[in-house]
């Protein structure tokens, strides 16, 4: 049986502002709560671990047995299905909520005109179909699109540790340990530029696409620090090692 943990997001009050200065809750408040109030951040989260007492040498020289015996290998595997995310907008001018919806309490949401894709791609420059989105128009009621329609890539990480403890007497011992984080050195994409910059609500020209009109990649928008719309901006941390020696007495 599959159990989904649904998380309720924060939905602002939708207030109708009247010319005489009074206001009331809009009748479509429930529509907003249903559309963007519930989402599933991660559908599945996995965790596993193991401990292996590595077999040593039982025969041979004493020094060989001393080197090879009493080692322990342990590991933790963590994984999750892709996290949910959505596309947002920003405007160079006249992009305030009141200019779009007529209310300062809620803003417009992106309009989805086609198939945006899954939200995960091996192409770092096209994590989703940017052409599937356009901004909200003047007169929006803020219900153009919901949440949870794009999801990142499957994420997994394996951390290992190799350790050995040597007794030097009744109460003294020394331990050698090497931790290897992200041992396979995987580089899953963990972040994307999901903000579509537009000129204004009346001019829906996107100003931060990573490609020019001819489809050529723009160098200044090809790196994570100045990433264009739809570009990968973050990656899983690389393999790192940490060693330690502990002396207990």
Secondary structure, 3 states (H helix, E strand, C coil): CCCCCCEECCCCCCEEECCCCCEEECCCHHHHHHHHCEECCCCCEEEEEEEEEECCCCCCCHHHHHHHCCEEEEEEEEEECCCEECCEEEECCCCCHHHHCCCCCCCCCCEECCCCCCCCCCCCCCCCCHHHEECCCCCCCCCCCCCCCEECCCEEEEEEEEEEEEECCCCCEEEEEEEEECCCCCCCEEEECCEEEECCCCCCCECCECECCCCCECHHHCCHHHCCECCEEEECCCCEEEEEEEEEC
